[in-house]
């Protein structure tokens, strides 16, 4: 039955690879470091951030290409950093992340990640983030990211 298959696939994916106490002991910023390790900042200008990354095996899914969740997390983290290039001195919460997955990136592929601020208002900001193959320029993913920009004193 399809319902049992869905249940089984989630249960199999949730099998512990590390004991829960070991996972719980990881520092709070572990995920960001896990994702961003190896990221290079190639260009910073007002409203624009250009980065590159050689895809590490740790960010691959079971099909051996860049995991969609890793892609969305890159959009979140790099899109958030782009707001600072537009003068936003805030932290905030994602309101919406829409990602179109257009092609695959594999281990050791070099990708370019470009974030452009469309709007950085007092409370809401919008940025586009595009992931491309460095060699070919082919678009891997295109995203639009909307974020609540809270004043630092409120968070």
C-alpha positions as CSV (number, residue, x, y, z in Angstrom):
1,X,0.0,0.0,0.0
2,X,1.2,3.5,-0.8
3,X,0.6,4.8,2.7
4,X,2.9,2.1,4.2
5,X,5.6,2.9,1.6
6,X,5.5,6.6,2.6
7,X,5.8,5.7,6.3
8,X,8.6,3.2,5.7
9,X,10.6,5.6,3.6
10,X,10.5,8.2,6.3
11,X,11.3,5.8,9.1
12,X,14.3,4.4,7.1
13,X,15.6,7.9,6.5
14,X,15.3,8.8,10.2
15,X,17.5,5.9,11.4
16,X,20.1,7.3,13.6
17,X,23.6,7.5,12.2
18,X,24.9,9.1,15.5
19,X,23.4,8.5,18.9
20,X,20.9,11.2,19.9
21,X,23.2,12.6,22.7
22,X,26.0,13.1,20.2
23,X,23.7,15.0,17.8
24,X,22.2,17.1,20.7
25,X,25.8,18.0,21.7
26,X,26.5,19.7,18.4
27,X,26.9,23.5,18.6
28,X,23.9,25.6,17.5
29,X,25.7,26.9,14.4
30,X,26.8,23.5,13.2
31,X,24.4,23.3,10.3
32,X,25.5,26.6,8.9
33,X,29.1,25.6,9.1
34,X,28.3,22.2,7.6
35,X,26.6,23.8,4.6
36,X,28.9,26.8,4.0
37,X,32.3,25.2,4.5
38,X,34.3,25.8,1.4
39,X,32.2,28.8,0.2
40,X,34.2,31.6,-1.3
41,X,33.0,35.2,-1.4
42,X,34.0,36.4,-4.9
43,X,32.3,39.8,-5.0
44,X,30.4,42.1,-2.7
45,X,28.8,45.3,-3.9
46,X,25.7,47.2,-2.9
47,X,22.7,44.9,-3.3
48,X,24.7,42.1,-4.8
49,X,26.7,39.1,-3.5
50,X,28.5,36.6,-5.6
51,X,29.9,33.4,-4.2
52,X,31.3,30.1,-5.5
53,X,31.4,26.6,-4.1
54,X,32.8,23.3,-5.2
55,X,30.1,20.9,-4.3
56,X,31.2,18.6,-1.5
57,X,29.9,15.0,-1.2
58,X,28.3,15.8,2.2
59,X,25.7,18.0,0.3
60,X,24.6,15.2,-2.1
61,X,21.3,13.3,-2.0
62,X,20.8,9.6,-2.6
63,X,20.9,10.3,-6.4
64,X,24.4,11.7,-5.9
65,X,23.5,15.3,-6.9
66,X,23.1,18.5,-4.8
67,X,20.3,17.9,-2.3
68,X,17.3,20.2,-2.7
69,X,17.3,21.0,1.0
70,X,21.0,22.1,0.8
71,X,20.0,24.3,-2.2
72,X,17.2,25.9,-0.2
73,X,19.5,26.4,2.8
74,X,22.1,28.1,0.5
75,X,19.3,30.4,-0.7
76,X,18.4,31.2,2.9
77,X,21.9,31.8,4.2
78,X,23.3,33.7,1.2
79,X,20.1,35.6,0.5
80,X,20.1,36.7,4.2
81,X,23.7,37.9,3.8
82,X,22.8,39.9,0.7
83,X,20.5,42.1,2.7
84,X,23.6,43.4,4.6
85,X,25.0,44.6,1.2
86,X,22.0,46.8,0.8
87,X,22.5,48.4,4.2
88,X,20.0,46.4,6.2
89,X,21.4,46.1,9.7
90,X,18.8,43.5,10.8
91,X,18.1,39.9,11.5
92,X,14.9,38.3,10.7
93,X,12.7,35.4,9.7
94,X,12.0,33.9,6.3
95,X,8.5,34.6,5.1
96,X,8.7,32.8,1.8
97,X,11.3,30.8,-0.2
98,X,10.4,29.7,-3.7
99,X,12.9,27.6,-5.5
100,X,12.8,26.4,-9.1
101,X,15.1,23.4,-9.5
102,X,16.2,23.5,-13.1
103,X,19.3,21.2,-13.3
104,X,21.6,19.1,-11.2
105,X,25.1,19.8,-9.7
106,X,27.3,16.9,-8.8
107,X,30.2,16.3,-6.4
108,X,33.2,18.5,-7.3
109,X,31.2,20.7,-9.7
110,X,32.0,24.3,-9.1
111,X,28.9,26.5,-8.9
112,X,28.3,30.2,-8.7
113,X,25.7,31.6,-6.3
114,X,24.5,35.1,-7.0
115,X,22.1,37.0,-4.7
116,X,20.5,40.3,-5.8
117,X,18.5,42.5,-3.4
118,X,15.2,43.6,-5.1
119,X,14.0,45.4,-2.0
120,X,15.3,46.0,1.5
121,X,12.5,47.9,3.2
122,X,12.1,48.7,6.9
123,X,10.4,45.4,7.7
124,X,10.4,43.3,4.6
125,X,13.1,42.4,2.1
126,X,13.1,40.5,-1.2
127,X,16.1,38.9,-2.9
128,X,16.7,36.7,-5.8
129,X,19.3,33.9,-5.6
130,X,20.6,32.0,-8.6
131,X,22.8,28.9,-8.6
132,X,24.7,28.3,-11.8
133,X,27.4,25.9,-13.1
134,X,30.6,27.9,-13.3
135,X,31.9,26.2,-16.5
136,X,28.7,26.4,-18.5
137,X,26.6,29.1,-16.9
138,X,23.7,26.7,-16.9
139,X,21.2,27.5,-14.2
140,X,20.8,24.9,-11.5
141,X,18.2,26.7,-9.4
142,X,16.5,30.1,-9.3
143,X,14.9,31.4,-6.1
144,X,13.0,34.3,-4.8
145,X,13.3,34.8,-1.0
146,X,11.2,37.1,1.1
147,X,12.3,37.9,4.6
148,X,10.9,39.8,7.6
149,X,13.7,42.2,8.6
150,X,13.3,42.7,12.3
151,X,15.3,45.4,14.1
152,X,18.1,43.8,16.1
153,X,16.6,44.9,19.4
154,X,13.5,42.8,18.8
155,X,15.3,39.5,18.3
